[in-house]
Amino acid sequence: MRFSCALLLVVAAGCNNIASAPSQSSRAFDGAPAGPRTMVRPGTFTDGKISHVVIIVQENRSPDDLFYNLKGADTQTYGTNSAGKRIDLTPEPLTAPYDLNHTHDAYAVESDSGKMDGFSIERESECKGQPGCPAPDVAAYGYVPRKEVQPYFDMAEQYAFADHTFQTNEGPSFPAHQYLISGTSTISTTSTLRSSENPYDPNQRFTGGCDSPKGSLGMLIDQNGQELQETYPCYDRPTLMDLLMDKGLTWRYYEWKTGPGLWNAPDAILHLEEGSQFSTEVVAPPSKVLADIANGALPNVVWVTPTAKASDHAKLTNGTGPSWVASVVNAVGESTYWDNTAIFLTWDDWGGWADHVAPVVYNSYELGFRVPAVIISPYTPKGYVSHRQHEFGSILKFVEKAFGLASLGTTDVRADDFSDCFNFKRTPRAFTPIPAPYGADYFLKQGGGNDPPDDD
């Protein structure tokens, strides 16, 4: 059921200044991008060698926090606080018992207009005084010990690590996942207003999508950086899925549980959510990707989001995230898909953790902080560290160019295409399995779990 502007918008000056929530009439949306439809001939970029792309999205980490001291990468062992004092990063387990603020407001405080010294001000307070919790003013200055995330280091050292990959948006999970399918979080093809925070339902539980409970609202940001308006978290804009379907290509989105959710990006796009393919292309639990690979049923492009326990999200994860990702990478590597697949592993936002590299600021909501990115393929040079600037739109642009798709006309236009992380003139190299504490069987038995992904 869809709702009217009067019911769904809380606007400082009324409903006239914002597009209304999508209605059933949006069903006529044809998937045409708002921007230019420039085309790239298939094969000119990847030499015709890539027919599958796997986009694995984990949660809430910065490069300084998760890839501390990775050889050749731009990481730093300390941060700076608001008093200009150097604060050494201290080890915090992947299963840290506290979470950090990573809203748009937290981004503004922590970045401090590019000074990168506000991590001591945006304090964590959920477990203040509890065992395992550091003082609030140093809680963000942590790193995960390498032994806890060794599979990630193995992937980075065997393939490529892009140390200047930035989360495109300056905020939390829900809009970040919108950027990962559309290159933007605008609420329609005609509006410049963008989703900027995690939506919540009338019971103050986080939600998101066209299937959210009645009365759910999500904050919006305008071109001046003002966050004074909210709307029902159901939008209609072009997505990479539309471009793929226009070319007769296939896609699938794996999520912890079908229905509304912060990480369930397709649920928030009306024409996808109401489309005939939605029930077959948006599936749960994430471990179904392992079965699809084994059964020779991997679509051309897939997004793989985790369960809460395998997410790397502080306070939620049980530490199995590195094994989960390794199970997906190993499944592809040991299958017939290996020679024609590119895998992009990234994290949806920085999670509040300290980082030392200031992002380029394009507008009121772009770019956000750095996030780790690992690029895996048989055409990726071993141990390569890319220092080029990448963002979420870079992943979309790679897909567009690899398959000869139109451009979405959003942030993919300005983004690079990760081409420095590939050499398609080389013979595909053999896959070496990534060792991990837990194998595919563990995740196939685990299912989606009952814990909602993300609680902030």
N, C-alpha and C positions, 0 to 999 in steps of 0.2 A: 504494500500500500504506500502511495506517495502523498505528500502533504503540501499545503499551500505556504506561500511566503509568510502570511500572517501567523501561521502556527510554528514555522520552523526558524525564523530569523529573529535574532535579538540584535537590533541595530541601533546605534546611538541616535541616528536621525531618521529612523523609519526604514521602510523597505525599498524606497525608490532608488537608492544608490547602489543596489546590488542585484545581481541576477537571482531570480527565484530558484528554489530547489527544483531539480529535474522532475518532470512529470511523465505520464505515460506517452505523451506526444513525442518524447525524445526517442522513441522506438525507431523513428524514421532516420536517425543519425546514420550517415553513410560511411563513416570511418575516414573521411578525407581529412588530412592534416590541415591545421590552421595556417601553417607556414608553407614555404615553397616545396613543390614535389619534384625536386631534382632526383635523377635516377643514376645509379651506378651499374654498369654492366656486370652481371655475375661472373666471378672468376678473375676479374682484373685485379682484385685486391689479394685474394687468398690463393690465386692460381687454380681455383676450382677445387681446392683440397678440403674445404670445410663444409660439411653438410649438417653438422650438429653443433649447437652451442649450449652449454650447461652453465647457468648462472646460480651460484650457491651464495645465499645471503645469510650470514651470521649476525650476531647482535653486539652492539655497544662496546667497541674497543678502539683505542687509538694505537698508532704504530709504536709510540714510545712505551705504551703499556704492554702490548701483546708481543711485540717483536724486539724486545729490549736487547740491544747489542747485536743485532743480526749483522753479520759481516757485510760490509760494503753499503749498508743502508743508512739513510739519514735518520738515525735515532739518537736520542740524547739521554744521558743518565740522570739528569736533573731538570728541574723547572725553576721558575722565578715566581716569588709571591708578590703581593701588592705593595710590599715595603721595599721591593727591589732585592730581596735576599734570595740567594741560591738555596733551593730545597732539593736534596738528593732523593731520587725515587727509591722507595723501599719495597721489598717483596710483599706482595699481597696475593693470596691463592686465587686461582680462577674461580673458586667457589666462595669468594669473599662474602661475608655475611651482611654486607651493606651495599646499597645502591647509591648512585650519585645523580644529581639533577642534570637532565639533558634536554630541557625545554628550550624554546627559542630565547626566553629571558635568560636562561643559564648560559647559553652561547654568548649573549651580549655581555654578560658579566665576566665570564671567563676569558673571552678574547680581549676585552678592554680596548676596543678600537685598534686591534692589531698588536697590542703590547704583550699579549699572551701571559699576563701576570695575575689574572683574576681567579685562578683555581683555588686560592686560599680563602676567597670571599664567598663563593658559591658553595656553601658548606653542606656536608651530609650530616643529618641529625637523627636518622631513624633509629640507630642503635647506639647513640651516645652513652658511654659509660658501660656498655655491654662487653663481654669477653670477645676479643678479636677485632674490636673496632678502634681505629686510630683516632687521634684528636681531630675534630672537624676541620681545622684549618690546614691539615696535611693529608686528609683522606683521599684527595684526588691524585696525590703524587705517589702512585704505586706502579709496579710492574709485575707481571705474572712470571714466576720462575720458569725457565726454559724446559725443565724436565716435565712440567705439567702440560706443555703444549708442543712437545717434541714433533708430533706429526706435522704441525704447521711449519716448523723450521725445516723439516725434511722437504716439504713441498717447495718452500721458497728457495732452498739451496739446490734442489734438483731442477727447478724450472725458473720462473722469473718472479721477482718481487717489485712492485711499483710503489716506491716510497713517497711519491708526491701525488697520491690519489686522494682527492677531496670529496667528502660527502657534498653533494651539490647544494642541499638545503641546510639552513641554519636551525635545525630543530630535531625533534624526536622521530620515533619509528613510523607512525602512520604516514605523514607526508613523505618521509624518505622512501618508503616502498612505492608511493605514487610516482616519485621521480624515477624509480627503477623500471617502471613499465611505460612511462610517458615522457620522461625528461622534464617534467613539471608537475606541480600540484594544483594548477588552476582549476576552478570549479566548473568551467565550461569553455567552449571554443571562443567565446566572445568576451569573457571577463578576464581582467588582470588580477582579480582577487585570488589568493592562493591559500589552500589549507596549510596551516603553520603549526598546529599543535595536535595532540592526541584527542579524538572526540570522546565524549562520555555520555552515558545514558541517564535517564532521570534518577536512577539509584546511585549515581556517581561512580558507576563502573565503566572502565574504558571499553570502547567499542569502535566500530567503524565499518562503513559499507551501506549499500542500499537496502540491506536486510537488517539494519540496526533497529532496536526498539523505537517505537514512536516517541518523539520528544528528544531524541539524541541530538547533540550539538557538537560542532567542532569549530575552534577558533580560526579566523582568517586574517591574513596580513595584506595590507594594500601597498601600493608603490612607494608610499612615504614611510613605510615601516610601522604604521599604526595597526594595532590589533584590537579593534573596537567592535567587531562584528563576528557573528557565529551563524552557522547554517547546518542543516541536516547533512551528514557525511556521505552524500550520494551525488556524484558528478557525472558529466558527460564530455569527454574530450578524446582525441585520438590516442591510441596505444600502439605499442610495437606488435601486439597481437593482431590488430587490424591490418597492419602492413603485411604481416606474414600471410594472413588469410587472403588478402588481395592477390597474392602470388601463388595461392594454392599450397602453401606450406603449413606445417602443423606446429602446435605449441601445447604446452601443459604447465600448470602451476600447482606445485605440491605444497600443501599447508597442513598445520598441525590438526586442524579440525575445520570442516566446512562451516560456513556461516559468517557472521560479522566478526571482525577482529582487526587489531592494529596492523598485523603483518599480512592480512588477506587482501592484497591490493586489487585484484579483479572485482571483488565484491563491491567496491566503491565506484565502479564504472557502469552506469546504468545499461548501456546497450550491450555490454558483455554479460552483465548479471541476468539480463532478460533474454539473452541470445540462446539459440538452440544448442550450442556446443558447451554451454557453461557447465552443465552437470557432468560432462565427460572430460572436460579439459581442466577443471578446477577440482582437485582430488585430495583426499586425506586418507591415512596419515602420510607424512613425507617419505617414509620407508617404501612406499609404492614405487618410487623411482628406481629402487634396487630391483624390484620385480620386473619393471618395464625394460630395464637394461638387459636383464637375464633372458627375458622372453623376446628380445629383438623388437621391442615396441617403443623405443625412445623417439619422441617427436623431434622435429628439427631444432626447436628452441624450447628450453624448459627453465623455469625458475624453481629453485629448491629452497624452501624456508624450513626452519627447524621446529622441533618441539621445544617447550620451555627448558626441559632438562638438558637438551643438547645444544642450547642456544649461545652459550658463552656469556649470557646476560648475568651480571653480578647479582647475587642474592637468589636468582632463580635456577641457575644451572647446577647440575650435579657433577660437572667436570668432564662429561663425555663428548663435548663438542668436537674436539680434535679427532676423536675416533669416528664420530659420525661423518665428518667431512672426508676422512680417509676412506671410509667404507664406500662413499659415492665415487670418489676418485679412483679407487681400486676397481670398483665394478666397471667403470668405463674403460680403465686401462687394460683390464684383463678380458675385454670383450672385443667383438669385431668392429665396434665403434671407434676404437682408439685412434686409428689413422686419419679419421675425418672429423675429429671433435676438438673444440677449444673449450676449456673450462675456465670460468672467471669466479674466483672466490673473493668475496668482500664482506664488509660489515656495514650494517645500515646506518649507524651513527657512532659517534665517539664515546658515548655513554657517560660523559662527564669527566673522563680521565684526562690527566694533564698531557699536553703535547706542546712542542716548542716551535712548530712551523706555522706562521701566520698565513691564513688563506687570502687569496685575491678577493676583493669585494666588488662584485658586479652591480649589485642592486640591494634592495632592502632585505632580501632573503637568500642570497647566493654570493659566494660559496660558503659552505660550512667548514668545520675542522677536517683534518686528515683522517682517513680510515685506512686500515691495511688492505692491500690487494695482491693476490697471488694469481698468476696466469700460468696455466698448465696445458701443454699440448705436445705432440711429438715434434712440433716445429719450433718449440721455444728453446732458445739457447740455455744451456745449463748454468745456473747460478747468476743469471743476468739480473742486474738491478737497474730498473728504469728510474731516472731522475726527472723525466718529463712530467709536466702537469697533466693529470687525468682527472676525470670526475665520473659520476654515474652515467652521464650522457655519452662518455667514451665507450662504454659497454654497448649502449644502444647503437652507436655509430658503427662499431665493429660489425654488429649483426646486419645493419643496413647495407654496409659495403660488401660483406661476405656473401649475402644473398641477392644483391642487386635490388634492394627495396627503395621505396621513396624515403625522403627525409621526413621525420615527424615535425620538423620546423620549430623545435623547441631548443633546449640546451644542447641537443646533439649537433646543432649547426656549428656552434663555436668550439665544441669539444674535439679533442684529438681522437684517434681510432685504435690506440694501443698497437699500432703497426710495428713499433720498435721492439715489441716483445715476441715477434715471430720472424722466422726465415722460411718462407714457403718454397725456396729453391732447394732446400736440403731434403735428403731422404728422411722419412719419418723414423725417429729413433725408437727403439724398443722400450716398453714400459717396465719400470722397476717398482714393485709394490711398495706402498708406504706402510711401515710397521705401525701398529696402534694397539693399545690395551684391549679394545673391544672390536669385534668384527661385525660383519653384516648381519649374522644370525641374531646378535644381541638386539639390534634395532628393528629387525623384522618381527621379533617377539614383543618388543616394547609397545608398539602402536603409537598413538598420538598422545597418550597421557591425559590426565584430567586437570593439569595446571594450566591456567590461561597464560599465553605468552605475553610477557611484559605486564607490569603492574604500575607503570608510571608514564 
